[in-house]
Amino acid sequence: MSRFIVTPLQGLGNASYSLYLSHWLVINAVALISRKVGHFDFLGFGLLSTMIACIYALISYRIVELTIPKLLDAGLTKVVIRLRLKAS
């Protein structure tokens, strides 16, 4: 497979749990907006929901699952170092 296909699929695979948790939110939001606009096309709805859900999952994976643990780990490391220095 081409690298241009494999890399995005690997990214989506990494973000699959985020996609699992958030897909219902995106589907409901797109359905609500399409009802308010008054235009509901089933195929367009499905494609738009899928695209937005994947983008949302990739962003939330990047922020929640990659960045926050690093920040917490760095913060906890500083706390442990301070506690050790105080204990010395």
C-alpha positions as CSV (number, residue, x, y, z in Angstrom):
1,M,0.0,0.0,0.0
2,S,1.1,3.5,-0.6
3,R,2.5,5.5,2.3
4,F,-0.2,8.2,1.7
5,I,-2.9,5.6,2.5
6,V,-1.2,3.7,5.3
7,T,-0.2,6.6,7.5
8,P,-3.8,8.1,7.7
9,L,-5.2,4.7,8.4
10,Q,-2.7,4.1,11.1
11,G,-3.6,7.4,12.6
12,L,-7.3,6.6,12.5
13,G,-6.5,3.2,14.0
14,N,-4.7,4.9,16.9
15,A,-7.6,7.2,17.4
16,S,-10.2,4.4,17.1
17,Y,-11.2,4.6,20.8
18,S,-11.7,8.3,20.6
19,L,-13.9,7.7,17.5
20,Y,-15.8,5.0,19.4
21,L,-16.5,7.4,22.2
22,S,-17.4,10.5,20.1
23,H,-19.2,9.2,17.0
24,W,-22.6,9.4,18.6
25,L,-22.0,13.1,19.6
26,V,-21.1,14.0,16.0
27,I,-24.0,12.1,14.5
28,N,-26.5,13.8,16.8
29,A,-25.0,17.2,16.1
30,V,-25.1,16.8,12.3
31,A,-28.6,15.4,12.5
32,L,-29.8,18.4,14.6
33,I,-28.2,20.9,12.3
34,S,-29.5,19.2,9.1
35,R,-33.0,19.2,10.6
36,K,-32.8,22.9,11.5
37,V,-31.5,23.8,8.0
38,G,-34.3,21.7,6.6
39,H,-32.2,19.7,4.2
40,F,-31.6,16.0,4.9
41,D,-29.9,13.8,2.4
42,F,-29.1,10.4,3.8
43,L,-25.9,9.8,1.8
44,G,-24.6,13.4,2.4
45,F,-25.5,13.0,6.1
46,G,-23.6,9.7,6.3
47,L,-20.5,11.1,4.5
48,L,-20.5,14.4,6.5
49,S,-21.0,12.6,9.8
50,T,-18.2,10.1,9.1
51,M,-15.8,12.8,8.0
52,I,-16.5,15.1,11.0
53,A,-16.3,12.2,13.4
54,C,-12.9,11.1,12.1
55,I,-11.5,14.6,12.3
56,Y,-12.9,15.1,15.8
57,A,-11.5,11.7,16.9
58,L,-8.0,12.5,15.5
59,I,-8.0,15.9,17.3
60,S,-9.3,14.6,20.6
61,Y,-6.8,11.7,20.4
62,R,-4.0,14.2,19.9
63,I,-5.1,16.4,22.7
64,V,-6.5,14.0,25.3
65,E,-4.6,10.8,24.8
66,L,-1.2,12.1,23.8
67,T,-0.7,15.6,25.3
68,I,-2.5,15.5,28.6
69,P,-0.7,12.3,29.9
70,K,2.7,13.9,29.0
71,L,1.7,17.1,30.9
72,L,0.5,15.1,33.9
73,D,3.6,13.0,33.9
74,A,5.8,16.1,33.7
75,G,3.9,17.7,36.5
76,L,4.0,14.6,38.7
77,T,7.7,14.2,38.1
78,K,8.2,17.8,39.4
79,V,6.1,17.0,42.5
80,V,8.1,13.9,43.2
81,I,11.4,15.7,42.8
82,R,10.2,18.5,45.1
83,L,9.1,15.9,47.7
84,R,12.4,14.1,47.5
85,L,14.3,17.4,47.9
86,K,12.2,18.4,51.0
87,A,12.8,14.9,52.5
88,S,16.6,15.2,52.1
